[in-house]
Amino acid sequence: MNRHDIILRPVLTEKSTQLREAQNKYSFMVQPKANKNEVKRAVEETLNVKVENVRIVNVLGKEKRLGRFSGKRPDWKKAIVTLKEGEKLTLFEG
């Protein structure tokens, strides 16, 4: 898998913003087949930062209804990346 294909997009929620400001943790949506080592290597090489820790969460898609029709949103994988002390990503700064 190519390192540019592993990270799909950043996750920008209230909870991820609080983690980023308080604990220097950044959240990304990643490929479902990616593991911790691949995510760490991809973040370090593409964003030029040093990664201390990576946590992976499998997020289950919600079940949605529209009248009598039922459907399901797709499952996805989230990576929470902790950067080393003094490292910062300007990608998330507005």
N, CA, C and O atoms as a MOPAC input file, in Angstrom:
PM7 MOZYME 1SCF
protein

 N      0.84100 1    -1.17300 1     0.00000 1
 C      0.00000 1     0.00000 1     0.00000 1
 C      0.89300 1     1.24600 1     0.00000 1
 O      1.88100 1     1.30600 1     0.73200 1
 N      0.54300 1     2.22700 1    -0.81600 1
 C      1.30200 1     3.46000 1    -0.91700 1
 C      1.04400 1     4.32800 1     0.31500 1
 O     -0.07700 1     4.36000 1     0.82300 1
 N      2.06300 1     5.02500 1     0.79400 1
 C      1.90000 1     5.83200 1     2.00900 1
 C      0.89300 1     6.95300 1     1.82300 1
 O      0.27000 1     7.38400 1     2.79300 1
 N      0.71700 1     7.44100 1     0.58000 1
 C     -0.24900 1     8.50300 1     0.32600 1
 C     -1.67300 1     7.96500 1     0.29500 1
 O     -2.62000 1     8.73700 1     0.44000 1
 N     -1.84500 1     6.67000 1     0.11200 1
 C     -3.17000 1     6.05900 1     0.07300 1
 C     -3.67800 1     5.65900 1     1.45400 1
 O     -4.87100 1     5.40000 1     1.61400 1
 N     -2.80900 1     5.60500 1     2.44500 1
 C     -3.20000 1     5.14100 1     3.77700 1
 C     -4.04600 1     6.17900 1     4.49800 1
 O     -5.09500 1     5.84300 1     5.04700 1
 N     -3.61300 1     7.42800 1     4.50800 1
 C     -4.35800 1     8.49100 1     5.18300 1
 C     -5.38300 1     9.04600 1     4.20900 1
 O     -5.02300 1     9.59000 1     3.16500 1
 N     -6.66900 1     8.90900 1     4.54900 1
 C     -7.72300 1     9.37900 1     3.66600 1
 C     -8.06400 1    10.84600 1     3.90600 1
 O     -8.11400 1    11.64100 1     2.96700 1
 N     -8.30000 1    11.20300 1     5.18700 1
 C     -8.62400 1    12.58800 1     5.51200 1
 C     -8.52600 1    12.78500 1     7.02100 1
 O     -8.59300 1    11.81200 1     7.77200 1
 N     -8.36900 1    14.02800 1     7.47800 1
 C     -8.40400 1    14.27700 1     8.92300 1
 C     -9.84100 1    14.22200 1     9.43500 1
 O    -10.79000 1    14.48700 1     8.69800 1
 N     -9.97700 1    13.87500 1    10.70200 1
 C    -11.28400 1    13.85700 1    11.35500 1
 C    -11.38400 1    15.13000 1    12.18100 1
 O    -10.61400 1    15.32200 1    13.12200 1
 N    -12.32200 1    15.99500 1    11.83900 1
 C    -12.48200 1    17.28400 1    12.51700 1
 C    -13.81100 1    17.30900 1    13.26400 1
 O    -14.85300 1    17.64300 1    12.69900 1
 N    -13.75600 1    16.95100 1    14.53600 1
 C    -14.92200 1    16.97600 1    15.40000 1
 C    -14.56200 1    17.74500 1    16.66400 1
 O    -13.40400 1    18.10900 1    16.86800 1
 N    -15.55600 1    17.98900 1    17.51000 1
 C    -15.28200 1    18.67600 1    18.76800 1
 C    -14.34500 1    17.85400 1    19.65200 1
 O    -13.43400 1    18.39400 1    20.27800 1
 N    -14.57800 1    16.56400 1    19.69300 1
 C    -13.75100 1    15.70000 1    20.52600 1
 C    -12.31400 1    15.65600 1    20.01900 1
 O    -11.37800 1    15.70300 1    20.81700 1
 N    -12.12800 1    15.56800 1    18.69800 1
 C    -10.76500 1    15.53500 1    18.16100 1
 C    -10.06600 1    16.87300 1    18.35100 1
 O     -8.84700 1    16.90800 1    18.52000 1
 N    -10.80700 1    17.96800 1    18.32800 1
 C    -10.21800 1    19.28200 1    18.58500 1
 C     -9.74700 1    19.38800 1    20.02600 1
 O     -8.67600 1    19.93700 1    20.28500 1
 N    -10.52500 1    18.87400 1    20.96200 1
 C    -10.12400 1    18.88800 1    22.36700 1
 C     -8.88300 1    18.03100 1    22.59100 1
 O     -7.98700 1    18.42300 1    23.33900 1
 N     -8.82000 1    16.85000 1    21.94300 1
 C     -7.63700 1    15.99400 1    22.05600 1
 C     -6.40400 1    16.68200 1    21.48500 1
 O     -5.31300 1    16.58200 1    22.04700 1
 N     -6.58000 1    17.37600 1    20.37000 1
 C     -5.46000 1    18.05200 1    19.72200 1
 C     -4.91300 1    19.16500 1    20.60800 1
 O     -3.69700 1    19.30400 1    20.74300 1
 N     -5.79000 1    19.95800 1    21.21300 1
 C     -5.34600 1    21.08800 1    22.01900 1
 C     -4.78000 1    20.66100 1    23.36400 1
 O     -3.80300 1    21.24600 1    23.83300 1
 N     -5.37200 1    19.65600 1    23.99200 1
 C     -4.96600 1    19.26600 1    25.34000 1
 C     -3.81700 1    18.25500 1    25.35600 1
 O     -2.93600 1    18.34500 1    26.21100 1
 N     -3.81200 1    17.28700 1    24.41800 1
 C     -2.87400 1    16.16900 1    24.52500 1
 C     -2.00400 1    15.96800 1    23.30000 1
 O     -1.25800 1    14.99000 1    23.24000 1
 N     -2.07200 1    16.86100 1    22.31800 1
 C     -1.25200 1    16.76700 1    21.10200 1
 C     -1.54400 1    15.47800 1    20.32900 1
 O     -0.63000 1    14.82400 1    19.82700 1
 N     -2.84900 1    15.11900 1    20.24000 1
 C     -3.28900 1    13.93200 1    19.50500 1
 C     -4.10400 1    14.37800 1    18.30100 1
 O     -4.94400 1    15.27200 1    18.40700 1
 N     -3.85400 1    13.75200 1    17.15800 1
 C     -4.53000 1    14.09200 1    15.91300 1
 C     -5.26500 1    12.87200 1    15.38700 1
 O     -4.75900 1    11.75400 1    15.48700 1
 N     -6.45500 1    13.07200 1    14.82700 1
 C     -7.27800 1    11.96900 1    14.33400 1
 C     -7.34300 1    11.99600 1    12.81900 1
 O     -7.47300 1    13.05600 1    12.20700 1
 N     -7.25100 1    10.79600 1    12.21000 1
 C     -7.31400 1    10.65500 1    10.76600 1
 C     -8.20700 1     9.47800 1    10.40900 1
 O     -8.25100 1     8.48100 1    11.12900 1
 N     -8.92700 1     9.60000 1     9.27800 1
 C     -9.61100 1     8.45600 1     8.70400 1
 C     -8.58400 1     7.75500 1     7.82300 1
 O     -7.95600 1     8.38200 1     6.97000 1
 N     -8.41400 1     6.44400 1     8.03300 1
 C     -7.39000 1     5.69300 1     7.31100 1
 C     -8.02400 1     4.51300 1     6.56700 1
 O     -9.19000 1     4.18100 1     6.78000 1
 N     -7.24000 1     3.89900 1     5.70500 1
 C     -7.69200 1     2.72400 1     4.95900 1
 C     -8.06300 1     1.59900 1     5.93600 1
 O     -7.37500 1     1.41000 1     6.94000 1
 N     -9.12800 1     0.85800 1     5.66200 1
 C     -9.54700 1    -0.20700 1     6.57200 1
 C     -8.51500 1    -1.32100 1     6.74300 1
 O     -8.53100 1    -2.00300 1     7.76800 1
 N     -7.62800 1    -1.52600 1     5.78600 1
 C     -6.62500 1    -2.58800 1     5.89300 1
 C     -5.30800 1    -2.11800 1     6.49500 1
 O     -4.38800 1    -2.92300 1     6.64500 1
 N     -5.19000 1    -0.84600 1     6.84400 1
 C     -3.93900 1    -0.30900 1     7.37600 1
 C     -3.75300 1    -0.72500 1     8.83400 1
 O     -4.71900 1    -0.83700 1     9.58900 1
 N     -2.49700 1    -0.95000 1     9.21800 1
 C     -2.19500 1    -1.26600 1    10.61100 1
 C     -1.41900 1    -0.10700 1    11.24100 1
 O     -1.14600 1     0.89500 1    10.58000 1
 N     -1.06900 1    -0.24900 1    12.51900 1
 C     -0.42200 1     0.83400 1    13.25400 1
 C      0.91700 1     1.24300 1    12.64500 1
 O      1.21300 1     2.43200 1    12.53300 1
 N      1.72100 1     0.26500 1    12.25600 1
 C      3.03800 1     0.57400 1    11.69900 1
 C      2.92300 1     1.33000 1    10.37600 1
 O      3.68200 1     2.27000 1    10.13700 1
 N      1.99300 1     0.93600 1     9.52100 1
 C      1.79700 1     1.62100 1     8.24700 1
 C      1.30600 1     3.04700 1     8.45700 1
 O      1.74500 1     3.96200 1     7.75900 1
 N      0.39300 1     3.24900 1     9.41900 1
 C     -0.11600 1     4.58900 1     9.70700 1
 C      1.00400 1     5.47100 1    10.24700 1
 O      1.13700 1     6.62400 1     9.83800 1
 N      1.80700 1     4.93800 1    11.16000 1
 C      2.91300 1     5.71500 1    11.72700 1
 C      3.88400 1     6.14500 1    10.63500 1
 O      4.28200 1     7.30900 1    10.57900 1
 N      4.26400 1     5.21800 1     9.77400 1
 C      5.21100 1     5.52800 1     8.69500 1
 C      4.61900 1     6.55500 1     7.72800 1
 O      5.31900 1     7.46400 1     7.28000 1
 N      3.33800 1     6.41300 1     7.40900 1
 C      2.68800 1     7.33700 1     6.47500 1
 C      2.61400 1     8.75500 1     7.04600 1
 O      2.86500 1     9.72400 1     6.32900 1
 N      2.27100 1     8.88200 1     8.32600 1
 C      2.18200 1    10.20800 1     8.94600 1
 C      3.56200 1    10.85000 1     9.02400 1
 O      3.71100 1    12.03400 1     8.71900 1
 N      4.56200 1    10.09300 1     9.42500 1
 C      5.91200 1    10.65100 1     9.54200 1
 C      6.46500 1    11.09000 1     8.19400 1
 O      7.10000 1    12.14200 1     8.10600 1
 N      6.24100 1    10.31200 1     7.14700 1
 C      6.80900 1    10.63700 1     5.84500 1
 C      6.04300 1    11.73300 1     5.11400 1
 O      6.65700 1    12.58200 1     4.46900 1
 N      4.72700 1    11.73200 1     5.20100 1
 C      3.96000 1    12.71700 1     4.43600 1
 C      3.83700 1    14.06100 1     5.15100 1
 O      3.80100 1    15.10400 1     4.49800 1
 N      3.77300 1    14.04900 1     6.48300 1
 C      3.55700 1    15.28900 1     7.22800 1
 C      4.81500 1    15.80300 1     7.93000 1
 O      4.77000 1    16.85900 1     8.56100 1
 N      5.92700 1    15.08600 1     7.83400 1
 C      7.22600 1    15.49900 1     8.37800 1
 C      7.17600 1    15.80400 1     9.87700 1
 O      7.62000 1    16.86500 1    10.31500 1
 N      6.63600 1    14.87000 1    10.65400 1
 C      6.60000 1    14.97900 1    12.10900 1
 C      7.05200 1    13.64500 1    12.70200 1
 O      7.10300 1    12.63200 1    12.00500 1
 N      7.37500 1    13.65400 1    13.98100 1
 C      7.75500 1    12.43800 1    14.69800 1
 C      6.55700 1    11.94500 1    15.50500 1
 O      5.96200 1    12.70000 1    16.27400 1
 N      6.21000 1    10.67900 1    15.32200 1
 C      5.04600 1    10.08100 1    15.97200 1
 C      5.50300 1     9.28200 1    17.18000 1
 O      6.45400 1     8.50400 1    17.10600 1
 N      4.80900 1     9.48700 1    18.29900 1
 C      5.11500 1     8.75100 1    19.52400 1
 C      4.26300 1     7.49400 1    19.64500 1
 O      4.77000 1     6.43200 1    20.00700 1
 N      2.95900 1     7.61000 1    19.34000 1
 C      2.04400 1     6.48800 1    19.53800 1
 C      0.91100 1     6.55600 1    18.51500 1
 O      0.53500 1     7.63800 1    18.06400 1
 N      0.37300 1     5.39200 1    18.15600 1
 C     -0.77200 1     5.31300 1    17.24800 1
 C     -1.79800 1     4.37300 1    17.85900 1
 O     -1.46800 1     3.26700 1    18.28600 1
 N     -3.03900 1     4.82200 1    17.89400 1
 C     -4.14400 1     3.98100 1    18.33200 1
 C     -5.12700 1     3.86600 1    17.17900 1
 O     -5.39100 1     4.84300 1    16.47900 1
 N     -5.66600 1     2.67200 1    16.98500 1
 C     -6.57600 1     2.39200 1    15.88300 1
 C     -7.95500 1     2.04400 1    16.44100 1
 O     -8.07200 1     1.27000 1    17.39100 1
 N     -9.00400 1     2.62700 1    15.83900 1
 C    -10.38500 1     2.36800 1    16.25100 1
 C    -11.18900 1     1.99100 1    15.01200 1
 O    -11.16700 1     2.71400 1    14.01600 1
 N    -11.89400 1     0.86900 1    15.06600 1
 C    -12.82700 1     0.49800 1    14.00300 1
 C    -14.17900 1     1.10500 1    14.35000 1
 O    -14.78800 1     0.73400 1    15.35400 1
 N    -14.65000 1     2.03300 1    13.52900 1
 C    -15.90600 1     2.73800 1    13.76700 1
 C    -16.98600 1     2.05400 1    12.94200 1
 O    -16.86700 1     1.93500 1    11.72300 1
 N    -18.03700 1     1.60800 1    13.61300 1
 C    -19.14700 1     0.95300 1    12.92700 1
 C    -20.09800 1     2.00300 1    12.36500 1
 O    -20.38000 1     3.00500 1    13.02300 1
 N    -20.59000 1     1.77700 1    11.15800 1
 C    -21.51600 1     2.70800 1    10.52200 1
 C    -22.88300 1     2.66400 1    11.18100 1
 O    -23.33200 1     1.62000 1    11.65300 1
 N    -23.52900 1     3.81000 1    11.20200 1
 C    -24.85200 1     3.89900 1    11.82000 1
 C    -25.91900 1     3.33900 1    10.88900 1
 O    -25.78600 1     3.37300 1     9.66600 1
 N    -26.97200 1     2.83000 1    11.49500 1
 C    -28.11300 1     2.38300 1    10.71400 1
 C    -29.05000 1     3.57400 1    10.54700 1
 O    -29.38600 1     4.24500 1    11.52200 1
 N    -29.46600 1     3.83100 1     9.32800 1
 C    -30.31100 1     4.98600 1     9.02500 1
 C    -31.60100 1     4.53200 1     8.37000 1
 O    -31.63300 1     3.52400 1     7.66400 1
 N    -32.68100 1     5.29600 1     8.61500 1
 C    -33.97500 1     4.98400 1     8.01100 1
 C    -34.49600 1     6.21600 1     7.29200 1
 O    -34.28700 1     7.35000 1     7.72400 1
 N    -35.17300 1     5.96700 1     6.19100 1
 C    -35.87400 1     7.00400 1     5.46500 1
 C    -37.26900 1     6.45500 1     5.17900 1
 O    -37.49000 1     5.75100 1     4.19300 1
 N    -38.19500 1     6.79300 1     6.05900 1
 C    -39.53200 1     6.21200 1     5.96100 1
 C    -39.48900 1     4.73300 1     6.29700 1
 O    -39.04000 1     4.34800 1     7.37700 1
 N    -39.95100 1     3.91000 1     5.38100 1
 C    -39.93000 1     2.46200 1     5.63800 1
 C    -38.65900 1     1.79800 1     5.13200 1
 O    -38.45800 1     0.60200 1     5.34200 1
 N    -37.80200 1     2.56200 1     4.46700 1
 C    -36.56200 1     2.00600 1     3.91300 1
 C    -35.43500 1     2.13400 1     4.92400 1
 O    -35.25700 1     3.18000 1     5.54800 1
 N    -34.68700 1     1.07000 1     5.07600 1
 C    -33.59400 1     1.03400 1     6.04000 1
 C    -32.27000 1     0.85600 1     5.30500 1
 O    -32.19800 1     0.16600 1     4.28800 1
 N    -31.24000 1     1.48000 1     5.82600 1
 C    -29.91600 1     1.35100 1     5.22800 1
 C    -28.84900 1     1.48000 1     6.28800 1
 O    -29.15200 1     1.67600 1     7.46500 1
 N    -27.60200 1     1.37000 1     5.87500 1
 C    -26.49400 1     1.42700 1     6.82000 1
 C    -25.35400 1     2.21700 1     6.20600 1
 O    -25.00800 1     2.02300 1     5.04000 1
 N    -24.77300 1     3.10700 1     6.99300 1
 C    -23.58800 1     3.82600 1     6.55000 1
 C    -22.39500 1     2.88400 1     6.61900 1
 O    -22.40100 1     1.94000 1     7.40900 1
 N    -21.37600 1     3.12300 1     5.80800 1
 C    -20.24200 1     2.18900 1     5.79800 1
 C    -19.39900 1     2.27200 1     7.07200 1
 O    -19.31200 1     3.32300 1     7.70800 1
 N    -18.77900 1     1.14100 1     7.43100 1
 C    -17.81400 1     1.10700 1     8.53100 1
 C    -16.52500 1     1.76300 1     8.05900 1
 O    -16.23000 1     1.77100 1     6.86400 1
 N    -15.74400 1     2.32300 1     9.00900 1
 C    -14.48100 1     2.95300 1     8.65800 1
 C    -13.50800 1     2.83600 1     9.81400 1
 O    -13.89500 1     2.47600 1    10.92600 1
 N    -12.25000 1     3.13900 1     9.55300 1
 C    -11.19900 1     3.00100 1    10.55000 1
 C    -10.61600 1     4.37200 1    10.87100 1
 O    -10.32000 1     5.16500 1     9.97700 1
 N    -10.45700 1     4.63300 1    12.16800 1
 C     -9.91200 1     5.90600 1    12.62900 1
 C     -8.59200 1     5.65100 1    13.35200 1
 O     -8.47600 1     4.71700 1    14.14500 1
 N     -7.60200 1     6.49400 1    13.06900 1
 C     -6.30700 1     6.41700 1    13.74300 1
 C     -6.12300 1     7.67500 1    14.57800 1
 O     -6.27800 1     8.78900 1    14.07700 1
 N     -5.79100 1     7.49500 1    15.85300 1
 C     -5.48300 1     8.61300 1    16.74100 1
 C     -3.97400 1     8.60000 1    16.94500 1
 O     -3.42400 1     7.67500 1    17.54400 1
 N     -3.31200 1     9.63700 1    16.44100 1
 C     -1.86100 1     9.70400 1    16.40600 1
 C     -1.37700 1    10.70300 1    17.45100 1
 O     -1.78400 1    11.86500 1    17.43900 1
 N     -0.50300 1    10.24900 1    18.35900 1
 C      0.11000 1    11.12000 1    19.34900 1
 C      1.48100 1    11.52600 1    18.83400 1
 O      2.30900 1    10.67700 1    18.50500 1
 N      1.71500 1    12.83600 1    18.76700 1
 C      3.00200 1    13.33900 1    18.30600 1
 C      3.94700 1    13.51000 1    19.47900 1
 O      3.51100 1    13.67200 1    20.61900 1
 N      5.24700 1    13.47400 1    19.19700 1
 C      6.24700 1    13.65400 1    20.23700 1
 C      6.20700 1    15.08400 1    20.76000 1
 O      5.66000 1    15.97900 1    20.11600 1
 N      6.79000 1    15.28300 1    21.92800 1
 C      6.81600 1    16.58500 1    22.58500 1
 C      7.47300 1    17.62900 1    21.68200 1
 O      8.56500 1    17.40800 1    21.15900 1
 N      6.80600 1    18.75600 1    21.50400 1
 C      7.34800 1    19.83000 1    20.68600 1
 C      6.92900 1    19.77300 1    19.22700 1
 O      7.12800 1    20.75000 1    18.50500 1
 N      6.35500 1    18.66600 1    18.76300 1
 C      5.90300 1    18.53700 1    17.38300 1
 C      4.48800 1    19.11200 1    17.26700 1
 O      3.69900 1    19.04500 1    18.21000 1
 N      4.18100 1    19.67900 1    16.09200 1
 C      2.86900 1    20.26500 1    15.87100 1
 C      2.55200 1    20.20400 1    14.38500 1
 O      3.44200 1    20.35200 1    13.54700 1
 N      1.27700 1    19.98500 1    14.05900 1
 C      0.82600 1    19.98500 1    12.66900 1
 C      0.10700 1    21.29800 1    12.39300 1
 O     -0.81400 1    21.66600 1    13.12300 1
 N      0.51600 1    22.00100 1    11.35400 1
 C     -0.16300 1    23.24000 1    10.97500 1
 C     -1.34200 1    22.96100 1    10.06800 1
 O     -2.10400 1    23.86900 1     9.73500 1
 N     -1.49800 1    21.70500 1     9.66400 1
 C     -2.60700 1    21.29600 1     8.80200 1
 C     -3.95900 1    21.57300 1     9.45000 1
 O     -4.92200 1    21.88900 1     8.75100 1
 N     -4.04700 1    21.45900 1    10.77600 1
 C     -5.31000 1    21.60700 1    11.48300 1
 C     -5.57300 1    23.03100 1    11.95000 1
 O     -6.68600 1    23.33600 1    12.37800 1
 N     -4.59000 1    23.90000 1    11.88100 1
 C     -4.75900 1    25.26500 1    12.35400 1
 C     -5.55200 1    26.07300 1    11.33800 1
 O     -5.29300 1    25.98300 1    10.13800 1
 N     -6.51200 1    26.85800 1    11.80200 1
 C     -7.38400 1    27.59800 1    10.90300 1
 C     -6.94900 1    28.95000 1    10.74900 1
 O     -7.57400 1    29.72100 1    10.02100 1

